[in-house]
């Protein structure tokens, strides 16, 4: 008998600066002494968008504001580079991730 394992990704919706909503799958999350971070992969409704997508990994900081969790860009470039490297190492075996440009 074959076990039926359903794939149930953790999905989030992020609103951009123009008010447009985008769906992402949470690929990974890490917590440091300073903050929490998530690595997101775009989710496309149209299969042709999947093929034309660049497969970019989006890395955001989780900020708590007024009791709500908000996803925000990492402002400090050095912090971003450190967190991106951690995610890249953790995810490279699971996904085809192109190395970060230096």
N, C-alpha and C positions, 0 to 999 in steps of 0.2 A: 504494500500500500504506500502510495506516495503522499508525503505531507504537503498540504497546501499552505505556502507561505505568501501572504499578501505583502506588497510593498506599500508602506504607508509613510511617505516622507513628511517631515516637519516643514510646513509652508508658512511664509509670512508675506504680508503685503506692505510695500513701502511706497509712500507718496513722494514724488519728486518735487522740485521747486516750482514746477508748473502746475501742480495739483493732479498730475496723471499717476494712476496707481500701477505698480509693477509687482508681479508675483515672483517669489524666490523660494528655493528649497534651501534649508539650513544644512550645509554640507558638514560643518563642524563648528564647535564652540570651545573657547578656552577662557580660563579665568586666571588672571595674574594678581599679584598683591595690589596693584593699582586699579585694575578695571577688568571688565568682561568684554569679549570680542566674539563676533560670529563671522563665518565665511559662508557666503551665499552664492548659489548658482541660479541664473535666470530660468524661469519656467515659462515655456511658450505654449499658447493654446493651439497654434497652427503648426503642423509638422514641418511645413516649408521654412518657418522661422527658425526651427531647431537647426536645420541644415545651414542656414545663412548666418546664424549666431556665431559670435567669436569665441564662445566658451569661456568668457572672462569670469574669473572668480572675484566677487565683490566682498571686501572686508570692511566691516563697520564696527564701531564701538557701541556697546549697550549702556545707555545712560538712564538713570532713574530720575524722573522729573515729576513732582507732584503725585507720587505713588504709581506712575505709569512708566513702563519701559519704552524708551525711544531709541531708535537706531540712528547713529550719526557718523559722519565721516571722521576719520582719525586725523586730527589737525597737525600733530607733530610728525614730521617726515621720518625722523629717526625711529620713533615708536612704531609708525606704520611699517617701516622696513623690517624691524625686529619681529613684529606680529605676523607679517606676510611670510617671512622665512619659516616661522614655526608652522603655520598652516600648510605651506608648500611641502615641507618635510612630512607632515602627518598625512597629507592627502595624495601625495604623488603615487603611492601604490594603488589607491582606489580609483583615481581619475587620471585621465591623460592631461596633465597640466604642463604647459610650456614654462620653462624657467623664467624668472623675472629678469627684465632687462636691467643691466647695470649702468 
